[in-house]
Amino acid sequence: MTHQTDPDYQQKLAAEARLWGDEARKMAQHIPPDWAHHRHLRHNVIMHAADIDALLACIQPGMKTLELGCASGWLTLAMAERGADATGLDLSDESLQVARDYYHTVRDQISGQVTYQAVDLNYLDLPASTYDVIVVKASLHHLVRLDHVIRNVHQALKPGGLFWAADTAGDEHILSVLIAGAICFVLPTETAYADKMRALLRFGFRAPSRVKASIQADGLSPFEGAGRDHDWVSLISQQFRVEKRVDMPAFTGYVTAQFKAPDAVAVPILKVMRVVDSALVRAGLLKNTGVILYARR
Ligand SMILES: C[S@@+](CC[C@H](N)C(=O)[O-])C[C@H]1O[C@@H](n2cnc3c(N)ncnc32)[C@H](O)[C@@H]1O
C-alpha cells in the first residue's frame, strides 16, 4: 500500500491540513498575509526579516517562482510583488483560500502573477526545467518523502535555477536546550514563576527533554518533525551546488517566541541576544537550530 491509498496517512494529512488552515485563518484575522505587515512581527524582526529580504532581492520581474508549503501565501505574494509569475503550493485548502482572498484585495498593486494550488508535497510532480526559483520555508520537516521532493525540485528548476530552502537543522542540541530553558526560566513568559518552579521540581532531570519537545513543537501537528530524521541539508548538497549557507542562531528563536514583554523592551534585548548567540554558533560552541541554503541546479 502506498501512502496515497493508506487511510491512516490520508487521515493524518487531513488533520495536518485542518491544523494549518486554522492557523492561517486565525493569523489573517490579526494581520494581513503580506510581508509588508509580517516583517514587523517580533519573530520576523529578530529571526527572519534580513534573510527573507535577501531572498526577495534575488527575484526579478518575469521570473517563474514556486513556493512549497506557502500557507497563507505571504512569501509567494512578496515574490509576485517583485514581478514574478509566482505559484504557491500547500496542502491546506483553507490556507489557500485565505491567500486567494487577500490576493484579490491587493492584486491591482501587484506587478506579477499569483496562482495558488492544493498539492500534497510528498507526491510533488513538477514539470521539468520550468522554474527560476523554488523556495520552501519551515515545511520540509513536515514531509515523509523528502528525497523524492528534493529530486523533483531539482529537475523542475531551469539549469542554474535557485532552490532556497530554510528549515530546522535536525534534533535540538542539549546545550542549546539548556540555555533556552534557563533564559526562559529567568525572563517573564506566559508561565508564572511559581508554575515554572513547580515544573522544575516536578520534572527534575526530565525538564530539559520537556523544553526540547517544546522547542521542536513535538506533536503540534500529525506530521510535525516527520522529516527531522532526513538530513535535508545533505540531500540538497548531494544534488545541487550550494552557493551560500546561513546557520541560524541556537536559542534566540525560542526565547523570542516565549519572552513576554512589550516590543520596546524585548526587541533590543533579543537583538543583542541574537548577536551573541550567532557568534557562539560561528565559533562552533553551539549548534545552529536552523539552516538556510541557497542551492543552484
Ligand atoms: C510551519 S508551516 C510553514 C508555512 C510557511 N512556509 C511559513 O513559513 O510561514 C508548514 C506548512 O506546510 C504545509 N504542509 C505540511 N505538510 C504538507 C504536505 N504534505 N503537502 C503540502 N503542504 C504541506 C502546511 O499546510 C503549512 O502551511
The ligand as an ORCA input file, in Angstrom:
! r2SCAN-3c Opt
* xyz 0 1
  C       5.139     25.513      9.551
  S       4.047     25.882      8.230
  C       5.082     26.971      7.272
  C       4.275     27.924      6.461
  C       5.067     28.986      5.687
  N       6.002     28.395      4.757
  C       5.773     29.933      6.636
  O       6.968     29.819      6.820
  O       5.082     30.809      7.179
  C       4.061     24.387      7.272
  C       3.178     24.446      6.044
  O       3.391     23.242      5.285
  C       2.148     22.759      4.832
  N       2.266     21.315      4.642
  C       2.516     20.364      5.576
  N       2.548     19.146      5.015
  C       2.315     19.321      3.697
  C       2.219     18.438      2.580
  N       2.372     17.116      2.722
  N       1.956     18.966      1.377
  C       1.775     20.307      1.219
  N       1.868     21.194      2.227
  C       2.133     20.709      3.461
  C       1.174     23.141      5.914
  O      -0.169     23.169      5.449
  C       1.694     24.509      6.352
  O       1.123     25.540      5.602
*
